[in-house]
Each structure stands twice: as C-alpha cells, then as structure tokens.
Amino acid sequence: MKKTILKYFSTIFIILLIIKLIDVFKNLLVASKLGVSDSADIFMGLISIPDSLIVLVGIDSMKGVINSEFTSMHSLNKDFIVWDLFNKLCNFIFWTSIIFTLLIIFTRTYIIDIILPGFSGIKKEIALSIALIIFPMFFLKSLTGIFHASLNSLKKFYFPVIINIIPTIFVIISIFLPYINENMIYNLSFAVLLGNIMIFIFSFFRIVQLGGYFKFDFLFFNTDTVKILKSCGNIILLLFFEQVYNISRNFFASYFGEGAISSLNYARTIPLALMGLIFATIFSVLLTNLSQLLSLEIRKKVKDLFTDVLLGLLFITIPIIIILLLNDKEFLTVLYLRGKYTMSGLEMTLLPFRWEVISMLSFILYMIPTALYLAKKEYKKLNRIGSIVFIAGILSNFIFVKLFGFYGVSISYFIVCGIYGVLLIYNTRKYFGKYSIEVKTFFKIIISGVITYLLSYFLKIQLNLQHTYELKINFLIITISAIFIIVVYVLITNFMKVNYLKNLVNVVLK
C-alpha cells in the first residue's frame, strides 16, 4: 500500500516539478515585462477573482466531497450510481454557474469596488475591461473542478495535473505577440481564458472515455445528490470565510498604491509554486487513499499514513525553507532583477517574501489534516473550526497591516494557517489517541532545522558570502549554502533519529 502511494506521489511530483518550473519561468517573464506597476496590480488582482467567487458561492466545496464520496462508491463497485450522480451534479453546476457568470459580468463594477477598493481612475477603467475577459472563467472552472474531482476519485491523478500546463504555455506565447490595446495584460488575460477553455474541453472528453456522461437535464436531485449537497453545506461556511480572508489580502493591499499587490504576488512565486507542488502531489492521492482505508475501517493504517505523510513533508520542507530564508535577496535578484523590475521593486518584494516562505510550514500543518477530515466525512467539525479561525484571520489581516504595512497580510497568513492546522490535528486525538511519539518527532525536526539555520548563517558570515548584483556570484552563494544546509540537516536529523530520508529510501527499495 505504501509503495503504491509513494509511486503516485513520486510520479506526480516529477510531472509537477517540470510544470511548476515552466510556470515559474512564465511568472519571471511577466515580472520582467510588467515590473512592480499598476498594470501588474490589475492583472494579478483580477486573475484570482473567478476562483474566489467559485468558493464564495459554494461551488468549490463540492470538489473535496465528491472525491471522498465517489471514492467510497468506487471501492464498493457502484460505478453506475457514480456516473448517474456525476451527470446530475454537472447539470446542477452547469445551470447555476451560467447564472452566476452573467451576474458577476454585469455587476463587475461593484465587485471590483468591493474586492479592490484602492483602484480608481484609469486603473479602474482598465480593470473593468479586463474583467470582461477574465470573469467568464467562473463558468469554465466551476465545471472543470467537478471533472477533476471525479478523475481523482478514480485514481486518474496524472491527467488533471498535466493538463494545467496549457494556460501557462498560452501565456508565454502571448507575451511575444503584438500587444492588444498596446497593453500586455490584455494578451495575458486572453491567453489564460483560452487555456481554461482547452482544459475544459480535454477534461470533458477524458471523463467520457472513462464512462462518464453529461446529458442536459433539469432533474438534479435524488437521495445521493441531496446527500452530497448537504455535505457541501456543512463546509460551505468554512470555504466562504477562508476565501473572504484570502480576498482581504488584496483588499487591504490595494490601499498602499502602485506595486503593493504585485509585490505580494511576486513574493509568493516560489513559496506558492512549492505549496502548489506539494498540494497537487499529495492532497488528492492522500484523500483518495485515506477514504479507501476508512471505508475498510483500518484505523491503524489510517493513522500511520496520516502521520507519516505529515512528518515526512515537514522533514523535506524545512531545509528548503532554510535555503530560501538564508539566501532571500540572492533568490529574488536571480529571479526578478531584469527588464522593468528594478531594485526598488526587489526591496518591496523582500518584505513579504520571508513570511511567505515560513508560511509553507503552516500550509502543511493544515493541508494534511484537511484531507483526513474530508476522508472521514467530518464536514461539520472542519467547518466549525475553520470558520472561527478565518473570521479571526480577517481581523488579524487588518491589525497586521496597520502595524507593519501591506506585507502584514503575509505575517497574518503564517499565524492564522498555523493555528488552524494545530487545532485540526488536536481534534483528531479522539479518533487516533495521543500523539506522544509524533509530537516528540515534530519538535526534533524543528530543532534540527533551527540548529541547521544558525550554523549555516554563521558559515555565510564567516565566508563573507554577501549579496551582489552579479548573477553568477548569486548562483554560487545559493549553491554553496544549499549544499551545506542539506548536508548539515541530514546529519543532525540522523543524530536526532528523525531522518525521514531513510524511511523514504526503505519504502522505495522494498
């Protein structure tokens, strides 16, 4: 079982690594062309709105529930029921998403005023025209999300991962084409829209190949669809408040003028790419396998899988965080300092970058337990804990922005997600029992990371490895630091007897 899961993890990881590298290359191209500017703020502020609205209206809540429910049905050989249910749910999403798409297009002025209140004048006028291109993605992404959740329940993990490269490729091509209205963000917007249309088409035909079907119908409801929609209702408040919390990041940042939103997004390029890599590699595979084990009521294997993945991810992520923190200026210089992206933009991006990097720990702490709660179908508990945390998180965004400026939202993200993760893990004790050994292991891994950082920081000072604007020297500094950090970290964790590298090697060699 472990070897099979590791096979999924490793294969998806390799595929995603290539895709994420291409995605990072795309982001660097965009950064060099737009810099830290109003145009960058408009594109980056608007591009996330369809995803945010999908969550706010409750459609996104269906993905995790569908994966969990469909996996249980497949394990009991109820494929006929699955595809009938799939058809009914697709019809429900099709008609409701059309209504919502038309609504958000006609009310785009009010939506931008609410989500990005700092936009005014020409900046707002351009945003309104770009919204006409970007907002139709609400419809496409609503249905595509259902397609991909269904594919993951069938353990067809690779297709949803690979196909997401299409918009990235289209964006890269669009950068080198003549600019529409003499502004590159029109090219970028049309490229993303066309990429999502292609994802929608290919995903639909893949579902049909596997036996699914979609026939227009207005009879959405039966016992199974009502059950799923009720389950979605149990987590809809969680997702609503989580998204309001996320939206409040750009909301507060929009008041800080030119470059605030874009610098936040540039700061998240590497951390978000790594978190996206972890999420897409781990989450669906973990959720599907946990659901399968829980349907067979194998509690010990559930706990082993849950804790092994959680601690293993922390073990792997900590040295990456240390490398990024110790060489923050060098990384940003290598990545961004070219074209319209200037030194002032780099200094602005550096402020949130450090907190976004540390937030990778918080992300892992809440992502893995979320998969467990969905697999266990504990939607109400997940909803209750998450809603309270994210409501408090909106307030924390306001407080930290007041205290530190626009990058206060990055500090808030680290704290809020960390608290959320700890609460989720704490509330699993009734099912698994105490985590005595696991807690000790966790702190040993953290202590190993802290010692590694201090030793690496001392070495960098002693060798006088100072930041420079020469690309080759920065690469050399990053390489020397990374090698030292990895070697020291492996030695210390080996001494502490928490070296998960050995566990991973043993699983592969078995």
matplotlib code that plots the C-alpha trace (Angstrom):
import matplotlib.pyplot as plt

x = [0.0, 2.7, 4.8, 1.7, 1.0, 4.7, 4.6, 1.7, 3.4, 6.8, 5.3, 3.0, 5.9, 8.2, 5.4, 4.5, 8.1, 8.5, 5.2, 6.0, 9.4, 7.7, 5.1, 7.9, 9.6, 6.3, 6.0, 9.5, 8.7, 5.6, 7.6, 10.3, 7.7, 5.3, 7.6, 6.0, 3.4, -0.3, -0.7, 0.8, -1.6, -4.6, -3.8, -2.8, -5.7, -8.3, -6.9, -7.8, -11.3, -13.1, -11.6, -12.5, -16.1, -16.4, -15.5, -17.8, -20.9, -20.2, -19.4, -15.8, -17.0, -18.1, -14.7, -13.4, -16.8, -17.2, -13.7, -14.4, -17.9, -17.1, -14.0, -16.2, -18.7, -16.0, -14.5, -17.9, -18.3, -21.1, -19.9, -23.3, -24.5, -21.4, -21.9, -25.6, -24.7, -22.0, -24.4, -26.9, -24.2, -22.8, -26.2, -26.7, -23.3, -23.8, -27.0, -26.1, -22.7, -24.2, -26.4, -23.6, -21.2, -23.7, -24.4, -20.7, -20.1, -23.0, -22.0, -18.2, -18.0, -19.4, -17.2, -14.0, -15.1, -15.6, -12.5, -10.1, -11.3, -8.0, -8.4, -9.5, -9.3, -7.6, -6.5, -10.1, -11.2, -8.7, -9.6, -13.3, -12.4, -10.0, -12.8, -14.9, -12.1, -11.3, -14.7, -16.1, -13.6, -16.0, -18.2, -15.3, -13.5, -16.8, -17.3, -13.7, -13.4, -16.1, -14.4, -11.0, -12.5, -14.2, -10.9, -9.1, -11.7, -10.8, -7.1, -6.6, -4.3, -1.9, -4.3, -5.6, -2.0, -0.6, -3.4, -2.9, 0.2, -2.0, -2.7, 0.9, 2.1, -0.5, 0.6, 4.2, 3.3, 1.1, 4.0, 5.8, 2.7, 1.7, 0.0, -3.8, -4.6, -0.9, -1.1, 0.3, -2.3, -4.9, -2.7, -2.2, -5.9, -7.0, -4.3, -5.5, -9.1, -8.2, -6.1, -9.0, -11.3, -8.9, -8.7, -12.5, -12.7, -9.9, -11.2, -14.7, -13.5, -11.3, -14.3, -16.4, -13.5, -13.8, -17.6, -18.9, -21.6, -23.3, -26.8, -28.8, -31.4, -33.2, -33.8, -30.8, -32.0, -32.2, -31.1, -27.4, -27.2, -29.0, -26.6, -23.6, -25.1, -25.9, -22.2, -21.1, -23.4, -21.5, -18.2, -19.5, -19.1, -15.5, -14.7, -16.6, -14.8, -11.5, -12.0, -13.1, -9.9, -7.8, -9.7, -8.9, -5.2, -5.6, -8.4, -6.0, -3.0, -4.9, -4.8, -1.0, -0.8, 1.3, 3.1, 1.7, -0.5, 2.1, 4.9, 2.8, 2.3, 5.9, 6.9, 4.6, 6.0, 8.5, 6.5, 3.3, 4.9, 6.3, 3.0, 1.1, 3.6, 3.0, -0.8, -1.2, 1.2, -0.1, -3.6, -5.8, -3.7, -3.8, -7.5, -8.4, -6.3, -7.5, -11.1, -10.4, -8.8, -11.6, -14.3, -12.5, -12.2, -8.4, -7.8, -4.1, -3.1, -5.1, -3.1, 0.2, -0.4, -1.6, 1.3, 4.0, 2.9, 2.6, 6.0, 7.7, 6.5, 7.8, 11.2, 11.5, 10.2, 12.3, 15.7, 14.0, 12.7, 16.2, 17.8, 15.2, 15.4, 19.2, 19.5, 16.4, 17.9, 20.1, 17.0, 14.9, 17.8, 18.4, 14.6, 13.4, 16.1, 15.7, 13.7, 11.1, 11.7, 14.0, 15.9, 13.1, 10.7, 13.1, 13.3, 9.5, 9.1, 11.6, 9.4, 6.6, 8.9, 10.4, 7.0, 5.5, 8.4, 7.9, 4.2, 5.0, 5.1, 1.7, 0.3, 1.4, 0.0, -3.5, -3.4, -2.8, -5.4, -7.9, -7.6, -8.2, -11.3, -12.7, -11.9, -13.7, -16.6, -16.3, -17.5, -19.3, -16.2, -14.0, -16.5, -16.7, -13.0, -12.1, -14.9, -13.9, -10.2, -10.7, -13.1, -10.4, -7.9, -9.8, -9.3, -5.7, -5.1, -6.4, -4.3, -1.0, -1.4, -1.9, 1.2, 3.6, 2.2, 1.0, 3.1, 1.3, -1.1, 1.9, 2.6, -1.1, -1.2, 1.6, 0.0, -3.7, -2.9, -0.6, -3.3, -5.8, -3.5, -2.8, -6.5, -7.3, -4.6, -5.5, -9.1, -8.1, -6.9, -10.4, -10.0, -6.3, -5.4, -2.5, 0.4, 3.2, 5.8, 4.7, 4.9, 8.5, 9.4, 7.9, 9.9, 13.1, 12.6, 12.0, 15.0, 17.2, 16.0, 16.8, 20.3, 20.9, 19.8, 22.1, 25.1, 24.5, 24.0, 27.3, 29.1, 27.8, 29.1, 32.5, 32.9, 31.7, 29.1, 27.5, 24.7, 25.7, 24.0, 26.1, 24.1, 27.0, 28.1, 24.5, 24.2, 27.5, 26.3, 23.0, 24.7, 27.3, 24.6, 22.2, 24.9, 26.0, 22.4, 21.3, 24.4, 24.2, 20.4, 20.7, 23.5, 21.6, 18.3, 20.2, 21.7, 18.2, 16.9, 14.2, 15.8, 12.8, 15.1, 16.0, 12.2, 11.6, 14.6, 13.5, 10.0, 11.4, 13.8, 11.2]
y = [0.0, 2.5, 1.6, 2.2, 5.6, 6.6, 5.7, 8.1, 10.8, 10.4, 10.3, 13.3, 15.1, 14.7, 15.8, 18.7, 19.8, 20.2, 22.1, 24.3, 25.2, 26.2, 28.2, 30.0, 30.8, 32.3, 34.4, 35.7, 36.7, 38.5, 40.2, 41.4, 42.9, 44.4, 45.1, 46.3, 48.5, 49.4, 47.0, 44.2, 45.1, 45.0, 41.6, 39.9, 41.5, 40.3, 36.8, 35.3, 36.7, 33.9, 31.3, 33.4, 33.7, 30.0, 29.4, 32.2, 30.9, 27.3, 25.5, 24.8, 23.0, 20.1, 19.0, 17.5, 16.0, 14.4, 13.0, 11.4, 10.2, 8.9, 7.0, 5.2, 4.2, 3.0, 0.8, -0.8, -1.3, 1.2, 2.8, 3.1, 5.2, 7.3, 8.3, 9.0, 11.2, 12.8, 13.7, 15.2, 17.3, 18.5, 19.7, 21.5, 23.2, 24.0, 26.0, 27.6, 28.7, 30.2, 32.4, 33.4, 34.1, 36.5, 38.1, 38.8, 40.2, 42.7, 43.6, 43.7, 47.4, 46.6, 43.5, 45.5, 48.2, 45.7, 43.4, 46.1, 49.4, 51.1, 51.0, 54.3, 56.4, 54.8, 51.9, 51.0, 51.6, 49.1, 46.7, 46.8, 45.9, 43.1, 41.7, 41.0, 38.6, 37.0, 36.7, 34.1, 31.7, 31.3, 29.0, 27.0, 26.5, 25.5, 22.5, 21.6, 21.3, 18.7, 16.8, 16.7, 15.7, 12.8, 11.8, 11.8, 9.6, 7.0, 7.4, 9.1, 11.6, 12.4, 13.9, 16.8, 17.6, 17.6, 19.5, 22.6, 23.5, 24.7, 28.2, 28.7, 27.8, 30.2, 33.0, 32.5, 32.7, 35.7, 37.7, 37.6, 38.6, 42.2, 43.8, 44.2, 47.9, 48.4, 46.8, 43.3, 42.4, 42.1, 39.4, 37.7, 37.7, 36.2, 33.6, 32.5, 32.4, 30.3, 28.0, 27.3, 26.6, 24.0, 22.4, 22.3, 20.5, 18.0, 17.2, 16.5, 14.1, 12.3, 11.8, 10.4, 8.0, 6.6, 6.0, 9.3, 11.2, 14.6, 15.0, 18.2, 17.8, 19.9, 17.0, 17.5, 16.0, 12.5, 10.9, 10.9, 14.4, 15.8, 13.9, 15.5, 18.9, 18.6, 17.6, 20.6, 22.8, 21.6, 23.0, 26.0, 28.4, 27.3, 27.9, 31.2, 32.6, 31.2, 33.0, 36.2, 36.0, 35.5, 38.3, 40.6, 40.3, 42.2, 44.4, 45.9, 45.9, 47.8, 50.9, 51.0, 52.3, 51.2, 47.8, 46.6, 43.8, 42.8, 42.7, 40.4, 38.1, 38.2, 37.3, 34.3, 33.0, 30.4, 29.6, 29.3, 27.1, 24.8, 24.7, 24.1, 21.3, 19.8, 20.1, 18.7, 15.9, 14.9, 16.0, 14.1, 10.9, 11.1, 11.9, 9.1, 6.5, 7.7, 7.4, 3.9, 2.8, 4.4, 2.6, -0.6, 0.6, 0.0, 2.6, 1.9, 2.2, 5.4, 6.9, 5.6, 7.1, 10.4, 10.9, 9.6, 12.0, 14.9, 14.4, 13.3, 16.6, 18.7, 16.9, 17.6, 21.2, 22.6, 22.6, 24.2, 27.0, 27.5, 27.7, 30.3, 32.4, 32.4, 33.5, 35.6, 38.6, 36.4, 34.4, 37.5, 39.1, 36.0, 35.6, 39.2, 41.9, 42.5, 44.5, 46.8, 45.1, 47.4, 47.4, 49.3, 46.6, 43.9, 45.7, 45.9, 42.2, 41.2, 42.4, 39.8, 37.1, 35.9, 35.4, 33.7, 31.2, 30.4, 30.0, 26.8, 25.1, 26.4, 25.3, 21.7, 21.7, 22.4, 20.8, 17.2, 17.2, 18.7, 15.7, 13.4, 15.3, 15.1, 11.4, 10.8, 13.0, 15.2, 18.2, 19.9, 19.8, 21.0, 23.8, 24.8, 25.0, 26.7, 29.3, 30.6, 30.7, 32.5, 35.1, 35.9, 35.9, 38.8, 40.9, 39.8, 41.0, 44.4, 44.5, 43.4, 45.7, 48.6, 47.6, 46.6, 47.9, 45.9, 42.9, 42.4, 40.1, 37.7, 37.7, 37.1, 34.2, 32.4, 32.8, 32.0, 28.9, 27.6, 28.0, 26.3, 23.4, 22.9, 22.9, 20.4, 18.0, 18.5, 17.5, 14.2, 12.8, 11.3, 9.1, 8.3, 8.7, 10.7, 11.8, 11.3, 9.9, 12.1, 15.3, 14.4, 13.7, 17.0, 19.1, 17.2, 18.0, 21.7, 21.8, 20.2, 23.0, 25.8, 24.4, 24.0, 27.6, 29.0, 27.0, 28.0, 31.7, 31.6, 30.0, 32.6, 35.4, 33.7, 33.1, 36.7, 35.5, 38.8, 39.6, 41.0, 42.1, 39.7, 36.6, 34.1, 35.1, 34.9, 31.4, 30.4, 31.7, 29.9, 26.6, 26.7, 27.5, 24.8, 22.1, 23.0, 23.2, 19.8, 18.0, 19.5, 19.0, 15.3, 14.8, 16.5, 14.7, 11.4, 12.1, 13.1, 9.8, 11.6, 11.2, 10.5, 10.2, 6.7, 5.9, 7.0, 5.1, 2.0, 2.2, 2.5, -0.4, -2.8]
z = [0.0, 1.0, -2.1, -4.3, -2.7, -2.9, -6.6, -7.1, -5.1, -6.9, -10.4, -9.8, -8.2, -11.2, -13.6, -11.4, -10.9, -14.7, -14.9, -12.0, -13.4, -16.6, -14.5, -12.6, -15.9, -17.1, -13.9, -14.4, -18.0, -16.8, -14.0, -16.4, -18.7, -16.1, -13.1, -9.9, -11.6, -11.9, -14.9, -12.8, -9.9, -12.3, -13.8, -10.5, -8.6, -11.1, -12.1, -8.8, -8.6, -10.5, -8.2, -5.2, -6.3, -7.1, -3.4, -2.1, -3.8, -2.6, -5.8, -4.8, -1.7, -3.9, -5.1, -1.8, -1.0, -4.5, -4.3, -0.9, -1.7, -5.2, -3.9, -1.3, -4.1, -6.4, -3.7, -3.3, -7.1, -7.5, -10.8, -12.3, -9.4, -9.6, -13.2, -12.8, -9.8, -11.8, -14.6, -12.1, -10.4, -13.7, -14.7, -11.4, -11.7, -15.4, -15.0, -11.7, -13.0, -16.1, -13.9, -11.6, -14.6, -16.2, -12.8, -12.0, -15.5, -15.2, -11.7, -12.3, -11.2, -7.8, -7.4, -8.2, -5.8, -3.1, -3.6, -4.9, -3.4, -3.9, -7.7, -9.2, -12.4, -15.4, -13.3, -12.6, -16.2, -17.5, -14.7, -15.8, -19.4, -18.3, -16.1, -19.3, -20.4, -17.0, -15.3, -17.9, -16.4, -13.5, -15.7, -17.1, -13.7, -12.0, -14.2, -14.6, -10.9, -10.9, -13.7, -11.9, -8.6, -10.4, -12.1, -8.8, -7.2, -10.0, -9.2, -12.5, -10.8, -13.7, -16.2, -14.0, -13.1, -16.7, -18.3, -16.1, -18.2, -21.1, -19.8, -18.8, -22.3, -23.8, -21.5, -22.5, -26.2, -25.7, -24.3, -27.6, -29.7, -30.6, -27.6, -27.8, -27.0, -26.5, -23.1, -22.4, -19.7, -22.5, -24.1, -20.8, -20.0, -23.3, -23.0, -19.6, -20.8, -23.9, -21.8, -19.5, -22.4, -23.6, -20.2, -20.0, -23.4, -22.8, -19.3, -20.6, -23.3, -20.7, -18.5, -21.4, -22.2, -18.7, -18.8, -17.6, -19.5, -19.4, -20.8, -20.3, -17.6, -15.1, -12.7, -10.4, -7.2, -5.8, -2.5, -3.4, -4.8, -1.7, 0.5, -1.3, -1.3, 2.4, 3.0, 0.9, 3.0, 6.1, 4.8, 2.8, 5.6, 6.1, 2.4, 2.4, 5.3, 4.1, 0.8, 2.4, 4.4, 1.3, -0.6, 2.3, 1.5, -1.8, -0.3, 2.3, 0.0, -2.7, -0.5, -0.5, -4.1, -7.0, -6.7, -3.3, -4.8, -7.5, -4.9, -2.7, -5.7, -6.7, -3.1, -3.3, -6.6, -5.2, -2.0, -3.9, -6.6, -3.9, -2.0, -5.2, -6.0, -2.5, -2.7, -6.2, -5.5, -2.1, -1.4, -3.9, -3.6, 0.2, 0.3, -2.0, -0.1, 3.3, 2.1, 0.9, 4.2, 6.2, 4.2, 5.1, 8.8, 9.0, 11.7, 12.4, 8.7, 8.6, 11.4, 10.0, 6.6, 8.1, 10.5, 8.1, 5.3, 7.7, 9.3, 6.1, 4.4, 7.3, 7.1, 3.4, 3.5, 6.4, 4.6, 1.6, 3.8, 5.4, 1.9, 0.8, 4.1, 4.2, 0.6, 0.2, -1.5, -3.8, -4.9, -5.7, -7.6, -9.7, -10.3, -10.9, -11.3, -15.1, -17.5, -15.8, -12.5, -10.6, -7.3, -5.5, -6.6, -5.2, -1.8, -1.7, -2.6, 0.0, 2.9, 2.4, 0.9, 4.2, 5.8, 2.7, 2.8, 6.5, 5.8, 4.0, 7.4, 8.3, 4.9, 5.6, 9.1, 7.8, 4.4, 5.6, 8.4, 6.0, 3.8, 6.8, 7.8, 4.3, 4.1, 7.4, 6.2, 9.3, 7.4, 10.3, 12.5, 9.7, 9.1, 12.7, 13.4, 10.1, 10.1, 13.6, 12.6, 9.3, 10.8, 13.3, 10.4, 8.6, 11.7, 12.0, 8.4, 9.4, 12.6, 11.0, 8.0, 10.4, 12.4, 9.5, 6.2, 3.2, 4.0, 7.3, 5.4, 4.9, 8.7, 9.3, 6.9, 8.7, 12.1, 11.0, 9.0, 11.7, 14.4, 12.1, 11.5, 15.2, 16.0, 13.3, 14.5, 18.2, 17.4, 15.8, 19.1, 19.9, 16.9, 16.9, 20.6, 21.9, 19.7, 22.2, 19.8, 16.9, 18.9, 20.0, 16.4, 15.3, 17.8, 17.0, 13.3, 14.1, 16.5, 13.7, 11.4, 13.8, 14.5, 10.8, 10.1, 12.8, 11.7, 8.0, 8.9, 10.9, 7.9, 5.5, 7.7, 8.2, 4.4, 3.7, 1.2, 0.6, -1.8, -5.1, -8.4, -10.5, -11.5, -11.3, -7.9, -6.5, -8.1, -6.4, -3.0, -3.3, -4.3, -1.5, 1.1, -0.2, -0.2, 3.3, 4.6, 3.2, 4.5, 8.0, 8.2, 7.2, 9.7, 12.6, 11.8, 11.6, 15.1, 16.4, 14.9, 12.8, 9.4, 7.2, 4.2, 5.4, 5.6, 2.1, 0.7, 2.6, 1.1, -2.4, -2.0, -0.5]

ax = plt.figure().add_subplot(projection="3d")
ax.plot(x, y, z, "-o")
ax.set_aspect("equal")
plt.show()
